[in-house]
Amino acid sequence: MKITTSCILLALAGAAVADEKYVTCGSTIKLAHIESGSNHFLNSDERTLQSGSGQQLVTAVKTTDASALWQVRESDGKPVCDVGKPIKCGDFVRLTHLGTNNNLHTHSHKSPLSKQHEITGFGNGSGEGDKSDDWRVMCNGEEFWVRGEEISLRSATTSRYLGAASNAKFTEQNCGRGCPILNHLEVFGRKEDDKHTKWKTDAGVYLYK
């Protein structure tokens, strides 16, 4: 599926169709972390972790650019999803980073700051990976994933929740002078589903039938 530059620019300006309320398969979204003020977005690029797995770095950061865009896809090994179909709460999805075409991933390697589970971008740039790329959408009583509403994402393989915290931040003290991810929040896999594991969708390219 091709997402054009004009679509991305429109999305980053916050454009949306007012009467379309659900996150759908094939849509490209930004995920905002709620505990840190809903202004830090799940983010990645081609940089890699300097410890643990050495895989692609994933953080949460204040940004308005395309590095925070992720495409919602079918889970690993499943048939290509029906583009524009609303995602049911409880469904497993993959989130593929638009800029690198690698998938949001977790495993038992320790995260660098809080020593919880690592969250990385995984794959070879093809959008393919493994079961540790699958995330279950956990809602608050809704049938479908509603745009802008609070959700959690739970790993299919570790049962850890995608999380971040405003006090788990990369600084010169823990990252060094000239740190390339200064003031980014660490993103981790958290055992508990609590205030640190709540996210909501923001601007995006939402596809509908």
CYANA upper distance limits for C-alpha pairs under 8 A (distance plus 0.5 A):
  1 MET  CA     26 GLY  CA      8.33
  3 ILE  CA      7 CYS  CA      7.01
  3 ILE  CA      8 ILE  CA      7.71
  4 THR  CA      8 ILE  CA      7.01
  5 THR  CA      9 LEU  CA      6.73
  6 SER  CA     10 LEU  CA      6.64
  7 CYS  CA     11 ALA  CA      6.63
  7 CYS  CA    205 VAL  CA      7.09
  8 ILE  CA     12 LEU  CA      6.61
  8 ILE  CA     66 ALA  CA      7.81
  8 ILE  CA    204 GLY  CA      7.97
  8 ILE  CA    205 VAL  CA      7.26
  9 LEU  CA     13 ALA  CA      6.82
 10 LEU  CA     14 GLY  CA      7.31
 10 LEU  CA     15 ALA  CA      6.28
 11 ALA  CA     15 ALA  CA      5.86
 11 ALA  CA     16 ALA  CA      7.84
 11 ALA  CA    203 ALA  CA      6.00
 11 ALA  CA    204 GLY  CA      5.24
 11 ALA  CA    205 VAL  CA      5.99
 12 LEU  CA     64 THR  CA      7.22
 12 LEU  CA     65 ASP  CA      7.77
 12 LEU  CA     66 ALA  CA      8.41
 12 LEU  CA    203 ALA  CA      6.41
 12 LEU  CA    204 GLY  CA      7.24
 13 ALA  CA    203 ALA  CA      7.99
 14 GLY  CA    202 ASP  CA      8.37
 14 GLY  CA    203 ALA  CA      5.44
 14 GLY  CA    204 GLY  CA      7.81
 15 ALA  CA    203 ALA  CA      7.63
 15 ALA  CA    204 GLY  CA      8.48
 16 ALA  CA    203 ALA  CA      8.18
 16 ALA  CA    204 GLY  CA      8.39
 16 ALA  CA    205 VAL  CA      8.45
 16 ALA  CA    206 TYR  CA      8.01
 20 GLU  CA    208 TYR  CA      8.36
 21 LYS  CA    146 VAL  CA      6.28
 21 LYS  CA    147 ARG  CA      6.08
 22 TYR  CA     86 PRO  CA      6.33
 22 TYR  CA     87 ILE  CA      7.93
 22 TYR  CA    144 PHE  CA      7.25
 22 TYR  CA    145 TRP  CA      6.21
 22 TYR  CA    146 VAL  CA      5.00
 22 TYR  CA    147 ARG  CA      5.79
 23 VAL  CA     27 SER  CA      7.45
 23 VAL  CA     86 PRO  CA      6.25
 23 VAL  CA     87 ILE  CA      6.58
 23 VAL  CA    144 PHE  CA      8.43
 23 VAL  CA    145 TRP  CA      6.13
 23 VAL  CA    146 VAL  CA      6.50
 23 VAL  CA    147 ARG  CA      6.19
 23 VAL  CA    206 TYR  CA      7.45
 24 THR  CA     72 VAL  CA      7.83
 24 THR  CA     83 VAL  CA      7.66
 24 THR  CA     84 GLY  CA      5.58
 24 THR  CA     85 LYS  CA      5.61
 24 THR  CA     86 PRO  CA      4.62
 24 THR  CA     87 ILE  CA      5.82
 24 THR  CA    206 TYR  CA      7.40
 24 THR  CA    207 LEU  CA      6.98
 24 THR  CA    208 TYR  CA      7.56
 25 CYS  CA     72 VAL  CA      5.94
 25 CYS  CA     73 ARG  CA      6.19
 25 CYS  CA     74 GLU  CA      7.79
 25 CYS  CA     81 CYS  CA      6.85
 25 CYS  CA     82 ASP  CA      7.05
 25 CYS  CA     83 VAL  CA      5.63
 25 CYS  CA     84 GLY  CA      5.93
 25 CYS  CA     85 LYS  CA      6.04
 25 CYS  CA     86 PRO  CA      6.85
 25 CYS  CA     87 ILE  CA      6.84
 25 CYS  CA    207 LEU  CA      8.15
 26 GLY  CA     71 GLN  CA      6.67
 26 GLY  CA     72 VAL  CA      5.80
 26 GLY  CA     73 ARG  CA      6.31
 26 GLY  CA     81 CYS  CA      8.10
 26 GLY  CA     82 ASP  CA      8.39
 26 GLY  CA     83 VAL  CA      5.62
 26 GLY  CA     84 GLY  CA      6.91
 26 GLY  CA    206 TYR  CA      8.33
 26 GLY  CA    207 LEU  CA      7.07
 27 SER  CA     71 GLN  CA      6.19
 27 SER  CA     72 VAL  CA      6.13
 27 SER  CA     83 VAL  CA      8.38
 27 SER  CA     84 GLY  CA      7.84
 27 SER  CA    204 GLY  CA      7.88
 27 SER  CA    205 VAL  CA      6.15
 27 SER  CA    206 TYR  CA      5.10
 27 SER  CA    207 LEU  CA      5.71
 28 THR  CA     69 LEU  CA      6.61
 28 THR  CA     70 TRP  CA      5.74
 28 THR  CA     71 GLN  CA      4.60
 28 THR  CA     72 VAL  CA      6.69
 28 THR  CA     98 LEU  CA      8.42
 28 THR  CA    204 GLY  CA      5.95
 28 THR  CA    205 VAL  CA      5.46
 28 THR  CA    206 TYR  CA      6.80
 29 ILE  CA     69 LEU  CA      5.91
 29 ILE  CA     70 TRP  CA      5.82
 29 ILE  CA     71 GLN  CA      6.77
 29 ILE  CA     72 VAL  CA      8.00
 29 ILE  CA    201 THR  CA      6.93
 29 ILE  CA    202 ASP  CA      7.32
 29 ILE  CA    203 ALA  CA      6.90
 29 ILE  CA    204 GLY  CA      4.77
 29 ILE  CA    205 VAL  CA      6.85
 29 ILE  CA    206 TYR  CA      7.88
 30 LYS  CA     41 PHE  CA      7.09
 30 LYS  CA     42 LEU  CA      7.53
 30 LYS  CA     68 ALA  CA      6.18
 30 LYS  CA     69 LEU  CA      5.59
 30 LYS  CA     70 TRP  CA      6.94
 30 LYS  CA    201 THR  CA      6.13
 30 LYS  CA    202 ASP  CA      5.73
 30 LYS  CA    203 ALA  CA      6.39
 30 LYS  CA    204 GLY  CA      6.41
 31 LEU  CA     41 PHE  CA      5.98
 31 LEU  CA     42 LEU  CA      6.09
 31 LEU  CA     68 ALA  CA      8.09
 31 LEU  CA    199 TRP  CA      6.68
 31 LEU  CA    200 LYS  CA      6.06
 31 LEU  CA    201 THR  CA      5.14
 31 LEU  CA    202 ASP  CA      6.52
 32 ALA  CA     38 SER  CA      5.51
 32 ALA  CA     39 ASN  CA      6.69
 32 ALA  CA     40 HIS  CA      6.17
 32 ALA  CA     41 PHE  CA      5.01
 32 ALA  CA     42 LEU  CA      7.06
 32 ALA  CA    199 TRP  CA      5.96
 32 ALA  CA    200 LYS  CA      5.84
 32 ALA  CA    201 THR  CA      6.57
 32 ALA  CA    202 ASP  CA      6.89
 33 HIS  CA     37 GLY  CA      7.46
 33 HIS  CA     38 SER  CA      5.45
 33 HIS  CA     39 ASN  CA      7.43
 33 HIS  CA     40 HIS  CA      6.16
 33 HIS  CA     41 PHE  CA      6.63
 33 HIS  CA     42 LEU  CA      7.93
 33 HIS  CA     60 ALA  CA      8.06
 33 HIS  CA    164 ALA  CA      7.73
 33 HIS  CA    197 THR  CA      8.34
 33 HIS  CA    198 LYS  CA      6.83
 33 HIS  CA    199 TRP  CA      5.19
 33 HIS  CA    200 LYS  CA      7.30
 34 ILE  CA     38 SER  CA      4.83
 34 ILE  CA     39 ASN  CA      8.26
 34 ILE  CA    195 LYS  CA      8.34
 34 ILE  CA    196 HIS  CA      8.25
 34 ILE  CA    198 LYS  CA      6.27
 34 ILE  CA    199 TRP  CA      5.99
 34 ILE  CA    200 LYS  CA      7.56
 35 GLU  CA    165 ALA  CA      7.33
 35 GLU  CA    166 SER  CA      7.55
 35 GLU  CA    195 LYS  CA      6.57
 35 GLU  CA    196 HIS  CA      6.38
 35 GLU  CA    198 LYS  CA      7.59
 36 SER  CA     40 HIS  CA      7.15
 36 SER  CA    165 ALA  CA      6.94
 36 SER  CA    166 SER  CA      5.47
 38 SER  CA    199 TRP  CA      8.43
 38 SER  CA    200 LYS  CA      8.44
 39 ASN  CA     61 VAL  CA      8.23
 39 ASN  CA     62 LYS  CA      6.29
 40 HIS  CA     60 ALA  CA      5.80
 40 HIS  CA     61 VAL  CA      5.01
 40 HIS  CA     62 LYS  CA      5.05
 40 HIS  CA     63 THR  CA      7.70
 40 HIS  CA    185 LEU  CA      8.44
 41 PHE  CA     60 ALA  CA      5.40
 41 PHE  CA     61 VAL  CA      5.78
 41 PHE  CA     62 LYS  CA      6.69
 41 PHE  CA     63 THR  CA      7.37
 41 PHE  CA     68 ALA  CA      6.62
 42 LEU  CA     58 VAL  CA      7.68
 42 LEU  CA     59 THR  CA      6.51
 42 LEU  CA     60 ALA  CA      5.00
 42 LEU  CA     61 VAL  CA      7.30
 42 LEU  CA     68 ALA  CA      6.18
 43 ASN  CA     58 VAL  CA      6.21
 43 ASN  CA     59 THR  CA      5.83
 43 ASN  CA     60 ALA  CA      5.95
 43 ASN  CA     61 VAL  CA      7.07
 43 ASN  CA     67 SER  CA      6.16
 43 ASN  CA     68 ALA  CA      4.91
 43 ASN  CA     69 LEU  CA      7.95
 44 SER  CA     56 GLN  CA      8.04
 44 SER  CA     57 LEU  CA      6.47
 44 SER  CA     58 VAL  CA      5.18
 44 SER  CA     59 THR  CA      6.87
 44 SER  CA     67 SER  CA      6.38
 44 SER  CA     68 ALA  CA      7.21
 44 SER  CA     97 HIS  CA      7.66
 44 SER  CA    121 GLY  CA      7.90
 45 ASP  CA     56 GLN  CA      7.77
 45 ASP  CA     57 LEU  CA      7.33
 45 ASP  CA     58 VAL  CA      8.04
 45 ASP  CA     67 SER  CA      6.94
 45 ASP  CA     99 GLY  CA      7.29
 45 ASP  CA    100 THR  CA      7.03
 46 GLU  CA     56 GLN  CA      6.70
 46 GLU  CA     57 LEU  CA      7.79
 46 GLU  CA    100 THR  CA      7.17
 47 ARG  CA     56 GLN  CA      6.35
 47 ARG  CA     57 LEU  CA      6.23
 48 THR  CA     54 GLY  CA      6.22
 48 THR  CA     55 GLN  CA      5.77
 48 THR  CA     56 GLN  CA      4.72
 48 THR  CA     57 LEU  CA      5.31
 49 LEU  CA     53 SER  CA      7.66
 49 LEU  CA     54 GLY  CA      5.07
 49 LEU  CA     55 GLN  CA      6.25
 49 LEU  CA     56 GLN  CA      6.73
 49 LEU  CA     57 LEU  CA      5.90
 50 GLN  CA     54 GLY  CA      6.21
 51 SER  CA    112 PRO  CA      7.63
 52 GLY  CA    109 HIS  CA      6.26
 52 GLY  CA    110 LYS  CA      7.07
 52 GLY  CA    111 SER  CA      7.94
 52 GLY  CA    112 PRO  CA      8.21
 52 GLY  CA    118 GLU  CA      8.48
 53 SER  CA    109 HIS  CA      7.04
 55 GLN  CA    120 THR  CA      6.51
 55 GLN  CA    121 GLY  CA      6.99
 55 GLN  CA    122 PHE  CA      7.12
 56 GLN  CA    120 THR  CA      5.86
 56 GLN  CA    121 GLY  CA      5.16
 56 GLN  CA    122 PHE  CA      7.04
 57 LEU  CA    119 ILE  CA      8.29
 57 LEU  CA    120 THR  CA      5.92
 57 LEU  CA    121 GLY  CA      6.84
 58 VAL  CA    119 ILE  CA      6.85
 58 VAL  CA    120 THR  CA      5.75
 58 VAL  CA    121 GLY  CA      6.93
 58 VAL  CA    186 GLU  CA      8.27
 58 VAL  CA    187 VAL  CA      7.02
 59 THR  CA    184 HIS  CA      6.66
 59 THR  CA    185 LEU  CA      6.18
 59 THR  CA    186 GLU  CA      5.75
 59 THR  CA    187 VAL  CA      5.61
 60 ALA  CA    164 ALA  CA      7.85
 60 ALA  CA    184 HIS  CA      6.25
 60 ALA  CA    185 LEU  CA      5.46
 60 ALA  CA    186 GLU  CA      7.07
 60 ALA  CA    187 VAL  CA      6.87
 61 VAL  CA    183 ASN  CA      7.90
 61 VAL  CA    184 HIS  CA      5.37
 61 VAL  CA    185 LEU  CA      6.76
 62 LYS  CA    184 HIS  CA      8.22
 63 THR  CA     68 ALA  CA      7.82
 64 THR  CA     68 ALA  CA      8.09
 66 ALA  CA     98 LEU  CA      8.12
 66 ALA  CA     99 GLY  CA      7.75
 67 SER  CA     97 HIS  CA      8.32
 67 SER  CA     98 LEU  CA      7.85
 67 SER  CA     99 GLY  CA      6.70
 68 ALA  CA     97 HIS  CA      8.29
 69 LEU  CA     97 HIS  CA      6.77
 69 LEU  CA     98 LEU  CA      6.20
 69 LEU  CA     99 GLY  CA      8.21
 69 LEU  CA    204 GLY  CA      7.84
 70 TRP  CA     95 LEU  CA      6.14
 70 TRP  CA     96 THR  CA      5.73
 70 TRP  CA     97 HIS  CA      4.98
 70 TRP  CA     98 LEU  CA      5.88
 71 GLN  CA     94 ARG  CA      8.47
 71 GLN  CA     95 LEU  CA      5.93
 71 GLN  CA     96 THR  CA      5.54
 71 GLN  CA     97 HIS  CA      6.92
 71 GLN  CA     98 LEU  CA      6.94
 72 VAL  CA     93 VAL  CA      7.11
 72 VAL  CA     94 ARG  CA      6.50
 72 VAL  CA     95 LEU  CA      5.51
 72 VAL  CA     96 THR  CA      7.23
 73 ARG  CA     80 VAL  CA      8.21
 73 ARG  CA     81 CYS  CA      7.18
 73 ARG  CA     93 VAL  CA      6.20
 73 ARG  CA     94 ARG  CA      5.56
 73 ARG  CA     95 LEU  CA      6.72
 73 ARG  CA     96 THR  CA      7.77
 74 GLU  CA     78 LYS  CA      6.72
 74 GLU  CA     79 PRO  CA      7.63
 74 GLU  CA     80 VAL  CA      6.59
 74 GLU  CA     81 CYS  CA      5.84
 74 GLU  CA     92 PHE  CA      7.86
 74 GLU  CA     93 VAL  CA      5.63
 74 GLU  CA     94 ARG  CA      6.42
 75 SER  CA     92 PHE  CA      6.22
 75 SER  CA     93 VAL  CA      5.09
 75 SER  CA     94 ARG  CA      5.70
 75 SER  CA    131 LYS  CA      8.31
 75 SER  CA    133 ASP  CA      8.19
 75 SER  CA    134 ASP  CA      6.06
 75 SER  CA    135 TRP  CA      8.40
 76 ASP  CA     94 ARG  CA      7.70
 76 ASP  CA    128 GLU  CA      8.18
 76 ASP  CA    129 GLY  CA      7.82
 76 ASP  CA    130 ASP  CA      6.54
 76 ASP  CA    131 LYS  CA      6.21
 76 ASP  CA    133 ASP  CA      7.61
 76 ASP  CA    134 ASP  CA      7.01
 81 CYS  CA     85 LYS  CA      8.47
 83 VAL  CA    207 LEU  CA      7.61
 83 VAL  CA    208 TYR  CA      7.87
 83 VAL  CA    209 LYS  CA      7.94
 84 GLY  CA    207 LEU  CA      5.52
 84 GLY  CA    208 TYR  CA      4.58
 84 GLY  CA    209 LYS  CA      5.57
 85 LYS  CA    208 TYR  CA      7.48
 85 LYS  CA    209 LYS  CA      7.72
 86 PRO  CA    144 PHE  CA      7.05
 86 PRO  CA    145 TRP  CA      7.72
 87 ILE  CA     91 ASP  CA      7.25
 87 ILE  CA    144 PHE  CA      6.22
 87 ILE  CA    145 TRP  CA      6.17
 88 LYS  CA    137 VAL  CA      8.29
 88 LYS  CA    143 GLU  CA      6.44
 88 LYS  CA    144 PHE  CA      4.71
 88 LYS  CA    145 TRP  CA      6.44
 89 CYS  CA    136 ARG  CA      8.45
 89 CYS  CA    137 VAL  CA      5.93
 89 CYS  CA    138 MET  CA      6.36
 89 CYS  CA    139 CYS  CA      6.26
 89 CYS  CA    142 GLU  CA      7.38
 89 CYS  CA    143 GLU  CA      6.12
 89 CYS  CA    144 PHE  CA      5.47
 89 CYS  CA    145 TRP  CA      6.11
 90 GLY  CA    136 ARG  CA      6.21
 90 GLY  CA    137 VAL  CA      5.68
 90 GLY  CA    138 MET  CA      6.27
 90 GLY  CA    139 CYS  CA      8.13
 91 ASP  CA    136 ARG  CA      6.02
 91 ASP  CA    137 VAL  CA      6.30
 92 PHE  CA    134 ASP  CA      6.43
 92 PHE  CA    135 TRP  CA      5.67
 92 PHE  CA    136 ARG  CA      4.77
 92 PHE  CA    137 VAL  CA      6.88
 92 PHE  CA    156 ALA  CA      8.14
 93 VAL  CA    134 ASP  CA      6.02
 93 VAL  CA    135 TRP  CA      5.86
 93 VAL  CA    136 ARG  CA      6.92
 93 VAL  CA    137 VAL  CA      7.96
 94 ARG  CA    103 ASN  CA      7.20
 94 ARG  CA    104 LEU  CA      7.54
 94 ARG  CA    133 ASP  CA      6.36
 94 ARG  CA    134 ASP  CA      5.61
 94 ARG  CA    135 TRP  CA      6.74
 95 LEU  CA    103 ASN  CA      6.17
 95 LEU  CA    104 LEU  CA      6.07
 95 LEU  CA    133 ASP  CA      8.15
 96 THR  CA    101 ASN  CA      6.24
 96 THR  CA    102 ASN  CA      5.99
 96 THR  CA    103 ASN  CA      4.82
 96 THR  CA    104 LEU  CA      6.79
 96 THR  CA    127 GLY  CA      6.93
 97 HIS  CA    101 ASN  CA      5.62
 97 HIS  CA    102 ASN  CA      6.03
 97 HIS  CA    103 ASN  CA      6.54
 97 HIS  CA    104 LEU  CA      7.75
 97 HIS  CA    121 GLY  CA      8.20
 98 LEU  CA    102 ASN  CA      8.42
100 THR  CA    125 GLY  CA      6.46
101 ASN  CA    123 GLY  CA      8.36
101 ASN  CA    124 ASN  CA      8.50
101 ASN  CA    125 GLY  CA      5.27
101 ASN  CA    126 SER  CA      6.53
101 ASN  CA    127 GLY  CA      5.58
102 ASN  CA    121 GLY  CA      5.90
102 ASN  CA    122 PHE  CA      5.67
102 ASN  CA    123 GLY  CA      5.53
102 ASN  CA    124 ASN  CA      7.23
102 ASN  CA    125 GLY  CA      5.77
102 ASN  CA    126 SER  CA      7.41
102 ASN  CA    127 GLY  CA      5.72
102 ASN  CA    128 GLU  CA      7.81
102 ASN  CA    129 GLY  CA      8.39
103 ASN  CA    120 THR  CA      8.49
103 ASN  CA    121 GLY  CA      5.65
103 ASN  CA    122 PHE  CA      5.64
103 ASN  CA    123 GLY  CA      6.97
103 ASN  CA    127 GLY  CA      6.82
103 ASN  CA    128 GLU  CA      7.88
103 ASN  CA    129 GLY  CA      7.48
103 ASN  CA    133 ASP  CA      6.48
104 LEU  CA    119 ILE  CA      7.61
104 LEU  CA    120 THR  CA      6.50
104 LEU  CA    121 GLY  CA      5.44
104 LEU  CA    122 PHE  CA      7.04
104 LEU  CA    133 ASP  CA      6.16
105 HIS  CA    119 ILE  CA      6.18
105 HIS  CA    120 THR  CA      5.68
105 HIS  CA    121 GLY  CA      6.18
105 HIS  CA    122 PHE  CA      6.40
105 HIS  CA    132 SER  CA      6.09
105 HIS  CA    133 ASP  CA      4.96
105 HIS  CA    134 ASP  CA      8.00
106 THR  CA    117 HIS  CA      7.45
106 THR  CA    118 GLU  CA      6.26
106 THR  CA    119 ILE  CA      5.16
106 THR  CA    120 THR  CA      6.67
106 THR  CA    132 SER  CA      6.36
106 THR  CA    133 ASP  CA      7.41
106 THR  CA    155 SER  CA      7.75
106 THR  CA    158 THR  CA      8.19
106 THR  CA    189 GLY  CA      7.39
107 HIS  CA    117 HIS  CA      6.78
107 HIS  CA    118 GLU  CA      6.64
107 HIS  CA    119 ILE  CA      7.74
107 HIS  CA    132 SER  CA      7.40
107 HIS  CA    157 THR  CA      8.47
107 HIS  CA    158 THR  CA      7.31
108 SER  CA    117 HIS  CA      5.74
108 SER  CA    118 GLU  CA      7.16
108 SER  CA    158 THR  CA      8.16
109 HIS  CA    117 HIS  CA      6.20
109 HIS  CA    118 GLU  CA      6.03
110 LYS  CA    115 LYS  CA      5.29
110 LYS  CA    116 GLN  CA      5.79
110 LYS  CA    117 HIS  CA      5.29
110 LYS  CA    118 GLU  CA      5.90
111 SER  CA    115 LYS  CA      5.16
111 SER  CA    116 GLN  CA      5.73
111 SER  CA    117 HIS  CA      5.72
111 SER  CA    118 GLU  CA      4.82
111 SER  CA    119 ILE  CA      7.90
111 SER  CA    186 GLU  CA      8.45
111 SER  CA    188 PHE  CA      6.76
112 PRO  CA    118 GLU  CA      8.24
112 PRO  CA    186 GLU  CA      8.47
113 LEU  CA    168 ALA  CA      7.21
113 LEU  CA    174 ASN  CA      8.44
113 LEU  CA    186 GLU  CA      7.51
114 SER  CA    168 ALA  CA      7.36
114 SER  CA    188 PHE  CA      8.47
116 GLN  CA    188 PHE  CA      6.60
116 GLN  CA    189 GLY  CA      6.61
116 GLN  CA    190 ARG  CA      6.81
117 HIS  CA    160 ARG  CA      8.32
117 HIS  CA    188 PHE  CA      5.98
117 HIS  CA    189 GLY  CA      5.04
117 HIS  CA    190 ARG  CA      7.26
118 GLU  CA    187 VAL  CA      8.03
118 GLU  CA    188 PHE  CA      5.81
118 GLU  CA    189 GLY  CA      6.62
119 ILE  CA    162 LEU  CA      8.29
119 ILE  CA    187 VAL  CA      6.66
119 ILE  CA    188 PHE  CA      5.78
119 ILE  CA    189 GLY  CA      6.80
122 PHE  CA    129 GLY  CA      6.90
122 PHE  CA    133 ASP  CA      8.17
123 GLY  CA    127 GLY  CA      6.97
123 GLY  CA    128 GLU  CA      6.34
123 GLY  CA    129 GLY  CA      5.51
124 ASN  CA    128 GLU  CA      7.84
124 ASN  CA    129 GLY  CA      8.38
129 GLY  CA    133 ASP  CA      7.15
130 ASP  CA    134 ASP  CA      8.36
131 LYS  CA    156 ALA  CA      7.54
131 LYS  CA    157 THR  CA      7.24
132 SER  CA    155 SER  CA      7.43
132 SER  CA    156 ALA  CA      7.03
132 SER  CA    157 THR  CA      6.07
132 SER  CA    158 THR  CA      8.32
133 ASP  CA    155 SER  CA      8.18
133 ASP  CA    156 ALA  CA      8.43
134 ASP  CA    155 SER  CA      6.62
134 ASP  CA    156 ALA  CA      6.00
134 ASP  CA    157 THR  CA      8.23
135 TRP  CA    153 LEU  CA      6.16
135 TRP  CA    154 ARG  CA      5.77
135 TRP  CA    155 SER  CA      5.14
135 TRP  CA    156 ALA  CA      6.11
136 ARG  CA    153 LEU  CA      5.96
136 ARG  CA    154 ARG  CA      5.53
136 ARG  CA    155 SER  CA      6.83
136 ARG  CA    156 ALA  CA      7.03
137 VAL  CA    145 TRP  CA      7.96
137 VAL  CA    151 ILE  CA      7.42
137 VAL  CA    152 SER  CA      6.75
137 VAL  CA    153 LEU  CA      5.56
137 VAL  CA    154 ARG  CA      7.33
138 MET  CA    151 ILE  CA      6.09
138 MET  CA    152 SER  CA      5.50
138 MET  CA    153 LEU  CA      6.41
138 MET  CA    154 ARG  CA      7.70
139 CYS  CA    144 PHE  CA      8.47
139 CYS  CA    145 TRP  CA      7.31
139 CYS  CA    150 GLU  CA      7.50
139 CYS  CA    151 ILE  CA      5.37
139 CYS  CA    152 SER  CA      7.19
140 ASN  CA    150 GLU  CA      7.95
140 ASN  CA    151 ILE  CA      7.53
142 GLU  CA    146 VAL  CA      8.20
145 TRP  CA    149 GLU  CA      8.32
145 TRP  CA    151 ILE  CA      8.41
147 ARG  CA    200 LYS  CA      7.74
147 ARG  CA    201 THR  CA      6.15
147 ARG  CA    202 ASP  CA      8.00
148 GLY  CA    200 LYS  CA      5.65
148 GLY  CA    201 THR  CA      5.39
148 GLY  CA    202 ASP  CA      6.66
149 GLU  CA    200 LYS  CA      5.99
149 GLU  CA    201 THR  CA      7.66
150 GLU  CA    198 LYS  CA      6.57
150 GLU  CA    199 TRP  CA      6.09
150 GLU  CA    200 LYS  CA      5.45
151 ILE  CA    198 LYS  CA      6.17
151 ILE  CA    199 TRP  CA      5.97
151 ILE  CA    200 LYS  CA      6.61
152 SER  CA    161 TYR  CA      7.31
152 SER  CA    162 LEU  CA      7.53
152 SER  CA    193 ASP  CA      7.94
152 SER  CA    197 THR  CA      6.36
152 SER  CA    198 LYS  CA      5.71
152 SER  CA    199 TRP  CA      6.67
153 LEU  CA    161 TYR  CA      6.07
153 LEU  CA    162 LEU  CA      6.08
153 LEU  CA    197 THR  CA      8.18
154 ARG  CA    159 SER  CA      6.13
154 ARG  CA    160 ARG  CA      6.05
154 ARG  CA    161 TYR  CA      4.87
154 ARG  CA    162 LEU  CA      6.91
155 SER  CA    159 SER  CA      5.29
155 SER  CA    160 ARG  CA      5.89
155 SER  CA    161 TYR  CA      6.71
155 SER  CA    162 LEU  CA      8.10
159 SER  CA    191 LYS  CA      7.95
160 ARG  CA    189 GLY  CA      5.55
160 ARG  CA    190 ARG  CA      5.59
160 ARG  CA    191 LYS  CA      5.51
160 ARG  CA    192 GLU  CA      7.93
161 TYR  CA    188 PHE  CA      8.50
161 TYR  CA    189 GLY  CA      5.68
161 TYR  CA    190 ARG  CA      5.44
161 TYR  CA    191 LYS  CA      6.87
161 TYR  CA    192 GLU  CA      7.51
161 TYR  CA    193 ASP  CA      6.81
161 TYR  CA    197 THR  CA      6.68
162 LEU  CA    187 VAL  CA      7.70
162 LEU  CA    188 PHE  CA      6.57
162 LEU  CA    189 GLY  CA      5.50
162 LEU  CA    190 ARG  CA      6.87
162 LEU  CA    197 THR  CA      6.18
163 GLY  CA    187 VAL  CA      6.16
163 GLY  CA    188 PHE  CA      5.71
163 GLY  CA    189 GLY  CA      6.36
163 GLY  CA    190 ARG  CA      6.45
163 GLY  CA    196 HIS  CA      5.89
163 GLY  CA    197 THR  CA      4.70
163 GLY  CA    198 LYS  CA      7.71
164 ALA  CA    168 ALA  CA      7.72
164 ALA  CA    185 LEU  CA      7.03
164 ALA  CA    186 GLU  CA      6.46
164 ALA  CA    187 VAL  CA      5.18
164 ALA  CA    188 PHE  CA      6.54
164 ALA  CA    196 HIS  CA      6.08
164 ALA  CA    197 THR  CA      7.12
165 ALA  CA    169 LYS  CA      8.14
165 ALA  CA    185 LEU  CA      7.24
165 ALA  CA    186 GLU  CA      7.79
165 ALA  CA    187 VAL  CA      8.30
165 ALA  CA    196 HIS  CA      6.16
166 SER  CA    185 LEU  CA      7.15
167 ASN  CA    185 LEU  CA      8.45
168 ALA  CA    185 LEU  CA      6.32
168 ALA  CA    186 GLU  CA      6.31
169 LYS  CA    182 LEU  CA      8.43
169 LYS  CA    183 ASN  CA      6.26
169 LYS  CA    184 HIS  CA      6.24
169 LYS  CA    185 LEU  CA      4.85
169 LYS  CA    186 GLU  CA      6.38
170 PHE  CA    174 ASN  CA      6.75
170 PHE  CA    175 CYS  CA      6.41
170 PHE  CA    181 ILE  CA      7.06
170 PHE  CA    182 LEU  CA      5.83
170 PHE  CA    183 ASN  CA      5.75
170 PHE  CA    184 HIS  CA      6.11
170 PHE  CA    185 LEU  CA      6.73
170 PHE  CA    186 GLU  CA      7.47
171 THR  CA    175 CYS  CA      6.07
171 THR  CA    176 GLY  CA      7.67
171 THR  CA    179 CYS  CA      7.93
171 THR  CA    182 LEU  CA      5.90
171 THR  CA    183 ASN  CA      6.46
172 GLU  CA    176 GLY  CA      4.91
172 GLU  CA    177 ARG  CA      5.66
172 GLU  CA    178 GLY  CA      7.93
172 GLU  CA    179 CYS  CA      6.95
172 GLU  CA    182 LEU  CA      7.52
173 GLN  CA    177 ARG  CA      8.40
175 CYS  CA    179 CYS  CA      6.15
175 CYS  CA    182 LEU  CA      8.04
178 GLY  CA    182 LEU  CA      8.36
190 ARG  CA    197 THR  CA      7.93
193 ASP  CA    197 THR  CA      6.32
194 ASP  CA    198 LYS  CA      7.64
